[in-house]
Amino acid sequence: SNRYDHIFNLAKDYKVDGVVSDVVRYCAPLENDKPWLKKEMDRRGIPILELGVDYGEAPTGQLRTRVEAFMEMLQNRETVAAR
């Protein structure tokens, strides 16, 4: 609970546009938290990109593409909100 309160307070204090959550695949405690974290971020109107990574895995082109698409989505949200 304290961990999530800390995440939500940081998001609020820094007025983030979105959150990137990288969770190590097959890490049961963190995998189990993903649905709850996403639900709470959605409730707060904060977009979240969930990335599943493996220990020692080098970043891939697919990972880069997903992050770039997320950044583009955030920029589009900002543009629409400014209108």
KEKE-3310 file (N, C-alpha, C; in steps of 0.2 Angstrom, whole numbers, plus 5000, padded with zeros to 4 digits):
npx = (5004:5010:5019:5011:5004:5015:5019:5007:5007:5019:5016:5006:5013:5023:5015:5013:5012:5010:5014:5027:5027:5038:5038:5046:5045:5036:5038:5030:5024:5024:5018:5005:5001:4999:4986:4978:4986:4985:4971:4969:4977:4971:4959:4963:4965:4978:4988:4995:5009:5012:5026:5032:5047:5062:5074:5090:5088:5091:5085:5073:5068:5054:5051:5055:5047:5034:5036:5038:5026:5018:5023:5019:5005:5003:5008:4998:4987:4990:4990:4976:4970:4975:4967)
npy = (4994:5006:5008:5010:5022:5030:5030:5036:5048:5054:5055:5064:5075:5078:5080:5071:5066:5053:5035:5024:5007:4995:4978:4963:4949:4934:4937:4934:4942:4955:4954:4951:4963:4971:4972:4979:4991:4997:4999:5009:5019:5022:5026:5038:5045:5044:5039:5023:5013:4997:4987:4971:4963:4953:4947:4953:4955:4963:4979:4979:4981:4980:4984:4997:5003:5002:5011:5023:5024:5026:5038:5046:5045:5052:5065:5068:5068:5079:5089:5089:5093:5106:5113)
npz = (5000:5004:4994:4983:4986:4987:4973:4967:4973:4969:4955:4955:4962:4952:4941:4930:4913:4910:4914:4914:4916:4921:4922:4928:4919:4925:4938:4951:4963:4957:4945:4949:4954:4944:4937:4947:4948:4936:4935:4945:4940:4929:4934:4940:4928:4922:4910:4907:4902:4901:4902:4899:4904:4903:4914:4912:4898:4883:4877:4864:4847:4846:4859:4859:4849:4855:4866:4859:4853:4864:4869:4858:4859:4871:4868:4858:4866:4874:4864:4860:4872:4874:4865)
capx = (5000:5014:5022:5007:5003:5021:5018:5002:5010:5024:5013:5002:5017:5026:5010:5016:5008:5009:5018:5029:5028:5041:5038:5049:5040:5036:5039:5023:5021:5023:5013:4998:4999:4998:4979:4976:4989:4982:4964:4970:4980:4965:4954:4966:4966:4985:4989:5000:5011:5015:5031:5035:5054:5065:5080:5096:5086:5092:5080:5072:5065:5047:5050:5056:5041:5029:5037:5037:5019:5015:5025:5015:4999:5003:5008:4992:4982:4992:4987:4969:4968:4976:4963)
capy = (5000:5012:5008:5013:5029:5034:5031:5041:5055:5056:5056:5070:5080:5080:5082:5067:5064:5046:5031:5017:5002:4989:4972:4958:4943:4928:4939:4934:4948:4961:4952:4951:4970:4975:4974:4984:4997:5000:5001:5015:5024:5024:5030:5045:5048:5044:5033:5019:5008:4991:4983:4965:4962:4948:4948:4953:4956:4969:4982:4977:4986:4980:4988:5004:5005:5003:5017:5028:5025:5028:5045:5049:5046:5057:5071:5069:5070:5086:5094:5090:5096:5113:5116)
capz = (5000:5004:4988:4978:4989:4984:4966:4966:4976:4964:4949:4957:4963:4946:4936:4925:4908:4909:4918:4911:4921:4918:4927:4926:4918:4929:4945:4954:4966:4953:4940:4952:4956:4937:4936:4952:4947:4930:4937:4949:4936:4924:4938:4941:4922:4920:4905:4909:4897:4905:4898:4902:4902:4906:4917:4907:4891:4880:4873:4857:4842:4848:4865:4857:4845:4860:4870:4855:4852:4870:4869:4853:4861:4876:4864:4855:4872:4876:4859:4861:4878:4873:4860)
cpx = (5004:5017:5018:5005:5009:5021:5013:5004:5015:5021:5009:5007:5021:5022:5012:5010:5006:5015:5020:5031:5032:5041:5042:5045:5041:5038:5032:5020:5020:5018:5006:4996:4997:4990:4976:4979:4986:4975:4965:4973:4974:4960:4956:4967:4974:4986:4995:5002:5015:5019:5032:5042:5056:5072:5086:5094:5087:5086:5079:5068:5057:5046:5051:5050:5035:5030:5036:5030:5016:5017:5020:5008:4998:5004:5002:4987:4983:4989:4980:4967:4970:4971:4957)
cpy = (5006:5013:5012:5020:5033:5035:5036:5048:5058:5059:5063:5076:5083:5081:5078:5066:5057:5042:5025:5013:4996:4983:4966:4952:4937:4930:4939:4940:4954:4960:4953:4958:4974:4977:4980:4991:5001:5003:5008:5020:5027:5028:5037:5048:5048:5038:5029:5014:5003:4987:4977:4964:4956:4950:4948:4954:4963:4972:4980:4982:4986:4985:4996:5007:5006:5009:5023:5029:5028:5036:5049:5050:5051:5064:5073:5071:5077:5091:5095:5094:5104:5116:5119)
cpz = (5000:4998:4983:4980:4986:4977:4964:4968:4971:4957:4950:4958:4957:4940:4930:4920:4907:4913:4914:4916:4918:4923:4924:4925:4923:4936:4948:4958:4962:4948:4943:4954:4949:4936:4940:4950:4941:4931:4940:4945:4931:4928:4939:4934:4920:4916:4908:4903:4902:4900:4902:4900:4906:4909:4912:4900:4889:4877:4866:4853:4844:4854:4863:4853:4850:4864:4865:4853:4858:4870:4864:4855:4867:4873:4861:4860:4873:4871:4859:4867:4878:4868:4864)
residu = (SER:ASN:ARG:TYR:ASP:HIS:ILE:PHE:ASN:LEU:ALA:LYS:ASP:TYR:LYS:VAL:ASP:GLY:VAL:VAL:SER:ASP:VAL:VAL:ARG:TYR:CYS:ALA:PRO:LEU:GLU:ASN:ASP:LYS:PRO:TRP:LEU:LYS:LYS:GLU:MET:ASP:ARG:ARG:GLY:ILE:PRO:ILE:LEU:GLU:LEU:GLY:VAL:ASP:TYR:GLY:GLU:ALA:PRO:THR:GLY:GLN:LEU:ARG:THR:ARG:VAL:GLU:ALA:PHE:MET:GLU:MET:LEU:GLN:ASN:ARG:GLU:THR:VAL:ALA:ALA:ARG)
# end
